[in-house]
C-alpha cells in the first residue's frame, strides 16, 4: 500500500499555487488569442469574398519610388520594401488564395492552441511527461510550422495577383518571399522540445518501474 501511494504521488507531482495560476493564465490567454485571430480571419475572409476595395500588404524587391520629402517639397528617391495597396476589384485568382490562407490560419491556430491547452490541463493534474503529452507537443509544433508556412505561401499569391491587377502587370514584384532562417530555427526548437519530452517520458517510465 505504501509503495502504491508513493508511486501515485510520484506520478501526480507537485504544483505550487503560482504554478497553477500561471498555467490557468496561460490557458485563458491561449483561448483569447485563438478567438481573436479566428474573428479577425473571418472578417478578412468576408472582405476578400466581396472582392471590392480590399487592402493587401505587398513586399517589394527594393522598388524605387519618389516622395516629396525634400526641401520645399522636392522629391526624394526611396526604396520601398513593403506597402499596402487597395484594388477596386480582385479577381478569383487573388481572392481564392487569400481566403485559403485565412482558413489555414484559423485551423492552425485552433490546433496549436488546442494542443497546448490540453498539455496545460495534463500538467495541472500532475502529469508532465508521457506519450500523450509528447504527441501534443509534436503535433502543435509541426502544425504551426507547416501551417504558417502555407499561410505565407497563399498570402504571397494574393499579393502578387493584387499587384498584377493594380499595375496591369507593369511592376516586377517578388514572386515568393520566404525567410528560411525563421523556419529552420523554429524546426530546431520544435525538435529540441520534442526530444526533451521523449527523454522525459522514458526516464519517468524507468523511474516508475524501479518504485
C-alpha positions as CSV (number, residue, x, y, z in Angstrom):
1,X,0.0,0.0,0.0
2,X,2.8,2.4,0.9
3,X,4.6,1.6,-2.3
4,X,1.5,2.3,-4.4
5,X,0.9,5.6,-2.6
6,X,4.5,6.7,-3.3
7,X,4.2,5.7,-6.9
8,X,0.9,7.6,-7.3
9,X,2.4,10.7,-5.6
10,X,5.4,10.5,-8.0
11,X,3.0,10.4,-11.0
12,X,1.0,13.4,-9.7
13,X,3.9,15.6,-8.9
14,X,3.7,18.9,-7.0
15,X,2.4,22.2,-8.3
16,X,2.6,25.4,-6.3
17,X,-0.2,27.9,-6.3
18,X,2.0,30.1,-8.5
19,X,2.4,27.3,-11.0
20,X,-1.3,26.7,-11.2
21,X,-2.1,30.4,-11.5
22,X,0.5,30.7,-14.3
23,X,-1.0,27.7,-16.2
24,X,-4.5,28.9,-15.8
25,X,-3.5,32.3,-17.0
26,X,-1.8,30.7,-20.0
27,X,-5.0,28.8,-20.8
28,X,-7.1,31.9,-20.7
29,X,-4.6,33.8,-22.8
30,X,-4.4,31.0,-25.3
31,X,-8.2,30.8,-25.7
32,X,-8.3,34.6,-26.1
33,X,-5.6,34.5,-28.8
34,X,-7.4,31.8,-30.7
35,X,-10.7,33.6,-30.5
36,X,-9.2,36.9,-31.6
37,X,-7.2,35.5,-34.6
38,X,-10.3,33.5,-35.7
39,X,-12.6,36.5,-35.6
40,X,-10.1,38.7,-37.5
41,X,-9.5,36.0,-40.1
42,X,-13.3,35.5,-40.6
43,X,-13.6,39.3,-41.1
44,X,-10.8,39.1,-43.6
45,X,-12.4,36.2,-45.4
46,X,-15.7,38.2,-45.7
47,X,-13.7,41.2,-47.1
48,X,-11.9,39.0,-49.6
49,X,-15.1,37.3,-50.6
50,X,-16.6,40.7,-51.6
51,X,-13.5,41.3,-53.8
52,X,-14.1,45.1,-53.6
53,X,-11.7,47.6,-52.0
54,X,-9.6,45.0,-50.2
55,X,-6.3,46.3,-48.8
56,X,-3.4,43.9,-49.5
57,X,0.1,44.0,-47.9
58,X,2.8,43.8,-50.6
59,X,6.5,43.1,-50.2
60,X,8.6,44.7,-52.9
61,X,12.1,43.9,-54.1
62,X,13.7,47.3,-53.4
63,X,11.2,49.2,-55.6
64,X,12.4,52.8,-56.1
65,X,9.7,55.5,-55.5
66,X,9.6,59.3,-55.5
67,X,8.2,61.0,-52.4
68,X,8.0,64.8,-51.7
69,X,10.2,64.7,-48.6
70,X,13.0,67.1,-49.6
71,X,13.3,70.9,-49.1
72,X,10.3,72.8,-50.5
73,X,8.6,69.6,-51.3
74,X,11.3,68.3,-53.6
75,X,11.0,64.6,-54.5
76,X,13.4,62.2,-52.8
77,X,14.0,58.7,-54.1
78,X,13.2,55.9,-51.7
79,X,13.5,52.2,-51.8
80,X,10.1,50.7,-51.0
81,X,10.1,47.2,-49.5
82,X,6.6,47.0,-48.0
83,X,3.3,48.8,-48.6
84,X,-0.4,48.2,-48.6
85,X,-2.3,48.6,-51.9
86,X,-6.1,48.5,-52.5
87,X,-7.6,47.2,-55.7
88,X,-11.0,48.3,-56.8
89,X,-11.9,44.7,-57.5
90,X,-9.9,41.5,-57.1
91,X,-10.3,38.5,-59.4
92,X,-10.8,34.9,-58.1
93,X,-7.1,34.2,-58.8
94,X,-6.4,36.7,-56.0
95,X,-9.3,36.1,-53.6
96,X,-9.2,32.3,-53.5
97,X,-5.6,32.1,-52.3
98,X,-6.3,34.8,-49.8
99,X,-9.3,33.0,-48.4
100,X,-7.4,29.7,-48.3
101,X,-4.6,31.4,-46.3
102,X,-7.1,32.7,-43.8
103,X,-8.8,29.3,-43.4
104,X,-5.5,27.6,-42.9
105,X,-4.5,30.3,-40.3
106,X,-7.7,29.6,-38.3
107,X,-7.2,25.8,-38.4
108,X,-3.5,26.2,-37.5
109,X,-4.2,28.4,-34.5
110,X,-7.0,26.2,-33.3
111,X,-4.9,23.0,-33.5
112,X,-1.8,24.6,-31.9
113,X,-3.7,26.4,-29.1
114,X,-5.9,23.3,-28.5
115,X,-2.9,21.0,-28.1
116,X,-1.2,23.5,-25.8
117,X,-4.4,23.8,-23.7
118,X,-4.6,20.0,-23.4
119,X,-1.0,19.9,-22.4
120,X,-1.5,22.6,-19.7
121,X,-4.6,20.6,-18.4
122,X,-2.5,17.5,-18.2
123,X,0.3,19.4,-16.3
124,X,-2.4,20.8,-13.9
125,X,-3.3,17.2,-13.0
126,X,0.3,16.5,-12.2
127,X,1.4,14.7,-15.4
128,X,4.1,16.3,-17.4
129,X,6.0,13.6,-19.3
130,X,4.0,10.8,-21.1
131,X,3.4,9.7,-24.6
132,X,0.2,11.7,-24.9
133,X,1.9,15.0,-23.9
134,X,4.8,14.2,-26.3
135,X,2.3,13.7,-29.1
136,X,0.6,17.0,-28.2
137,X,3.9,18.9,-28.3
138,X,5.0,17.5,-31.6
139,X,1.5,18.0,-33.2
140,X,1.4,21.6,-32.1
141,X,5.0,22.3,-33.3
142,X,4.6,20.6,-36.7
143,X,1.2,22.0,-37.3
144,X,2.4,25.5,-36.5
145,X,5.5,25.2,-38.7
146,X,3.7,23.8,-41.8
147,X,0.5,25.8,-41.3
148,X,2.2,29.3,-41.0
149,X,4.4,28.4,-44.0
150,X,1.3,27.6,-46.0
151,X,-0.3,30.9,-44.9
152,X,2.7,32.8,-46.1
153,X,2.6,31.0,-49.4
154,X,-1.0,31.8,-50.1
155,X,-0.6,35.4,-48.9
156,X,2.2,35.8,-51.4
157,X,-0.1,34.5,-54.1
158,X,-2.7,37.1,-53.1
159,X,-0.2,39.9,-53.0
160,X,1.3,39.2,-56.4
161,X,-2.2,38.8,-58.0
162,X,-3.2,42.1,-56.5
163,X,-0.1,43.8,-57.8
164,X,-0.8,42.4,-61.3
165,X,-4.4,43.8,-61.2
166,X,-3.4,47.3,-59.9
167,X,-0.4,47.8,-62.2
168,X,-1.7,45.8,-65.2
169,X,1.4,43.6,-65.0
170,X,3.7,46.6,-65.3
171,X,5.5,46.0,-61.9
172,X,8.1,43.3,-61.5
173,X,7.4,42.2,-57.9
174,X,9.0,39.5,-55.9
175,X,7.0,36.3,-56.6
176,X,7.6,34.5,-53.3
177,X,9.2,36.0,-50.1
178,X,10.5,33.4,-47.7
179,X,12.7,33.7,-44.6
180,X,14.3,30.3,-44.4
181,X,16.2,31.0,-41.2
182,X,13.0,31.6,-39.3
183,X,11.6,28.2,-40.3
184,X,14.9,26.4,-39.7
185,X,15.1,28.0,-36.2
186,X,11.5,27.1,-35.5
187,X,12.1,23.5,-36.7
188,X,15.2,23.2,-34.4
189,X,13.3,24.5,-31.4
190,X,10.4,22.1,-32.0
191,X,12.9,19.2,-32.4
192,X,14.6,20.1,-29.1
193,X,11.3,20.4,-27.2
194,X,10.1,17.1,-28.7
195,X,13.3,15.4,-27.7
196,X,13.0,16.7,-24.2
197,X,9.5,15.2,-23.8
198,X,10.6,11.9,-25.3
199,X,13.5,11.6,-23.0
200,X,11.5,12.8,-20.0
201,X,8.7,10.2,-20.8
202,X,11.3,7.4,-21.0
203,X,13.1,8.4,-17.8
204,X,9.8,8.7,-15.9
205,X,8.7,5.2,-17.0
206,X,12.0,3.8,-16.0
207,X,11.8,5.6,-12.6
208,X,8.2,4.3,-12.1
209,X,9.5,0.7,-12.9
210,X,12.0,1.0,-10.0
211,X,9.4,2.1,-7.4
